[in-house]
Amino acid sequence: MIVLRRLSTALPVIAGVIVVTFLLTRALPGDPAVYFAGPAASEQAIAEIRHQLGFDRSLPVQFLDYAVRLAHGDLGTSLTTGQPVMTDLLTRLPASAELTLLALFLAVAVAIPLGITAATRPGSAVDHICRITTTAGVSLPTFFTGLLLIYVFYYLLGIAPAPLGRLDVYASAPPQHTGFYLIDSLLDGDVETFRATLSQLILPAATMAIFTLAPLARITRASMLSALGSEFVRTAKASGLGRRQIVLVYAFRNAVLPVITTLGVVFSFLLGANVLVEKVFAWPGIGSYAVDAVIASDYAPVQGFVLMMALLYVVLNLIVDVAYGLVDPRVRLEA
């Protein structure tokens, strides 16, 4: 019931995204016909290219044509790559997903224990570290953090590989099973490729994780402080239960709902932040693909990228709603 309700409310949002994205791409400065005709092209040549691309027709006609193709699952063809946009996105999506999921895993692995420890020991050194970390994570832009990590670990210390994509020049991509190089190299039993992939992933994933763990650690600390000061926790302490059981079973379970909400929000942030990170680390994901399309005034990839992000947001919200119901049965009863 929750899934169906969310899907029904998401459909108008997706329709609005399609319309707004179409109009905004047409409002972007630059002319694709001029870009692809070249600086030495004549006005007649530019007009012929514009006619071939269909950009000389009115906006309602162009939108109707786009909507019909979209209804058939056709996102158009990229003028820069010459490939269908759907093919380009599906080819690059595993690279972005692998980077984003690893960054989210690192952020959760650090932020939640840090927030819990800071809440159970207010005013301690761990609490001060938590505050400093969250402040720095919120204040530093992702591109600056990425450039700083490259400067320190690649340029100064020389312990990180060159930020030139998913693999260095001496490694070859593993056979395609899932598109995730870490998983594919393990399935193929190729330890060297796994190490090469992981070494390339560490810096960009750490860049995104630093950006993400700040709100996660902050909301975990605040929620745990509220839960630890509640009546049921005092009752559990009076009953003689162990500290570990009180913190993890009673307090954290009641404090986890805001954490789940924040987790969904920061994952959405990651999907947007990976655009800058991918450009800094030359990562061949959908973010850098969309940026290159914007520079070239290539409408179809930009529209396809925004539509894919909107669909990912819808799926993410569904996952958060389902997780709410699993953690708190009262949510299911209210639904």
Buried (B, 14 or more C-beta within 10 A) or exposed (E): EBEEEBEEEBEEEBEEBBEEBBEEBEEEEEBBBBBBBEEEBEEEBBBBBBEEBEBEBEEEEBBEEBEEEBEEEBBBBBBBBEEBBBEBBEBBBBBBBBBBBBBBEBBBEBBBEBBBBBBBEEEEEBBEBBBEBBEEBEEBEBBEBBBEBBEEBBEEEEEBBEBEBBBEEEBEEBEEEEBBBBBBBBEEEBEEBBEBBBBBBBBBBBBBBBBBBBBBBBBBBBBBBBBBEBEEBEEBBEEEBEEEEBBEEBBBEBBBBBBBBBBBBBBBBBBEBBBBBBBBBEBBBBBBBBBBBBEBBBBBBBBBBBBBBBEBBBEBBBBBBBBBBEBBEEBEEEE
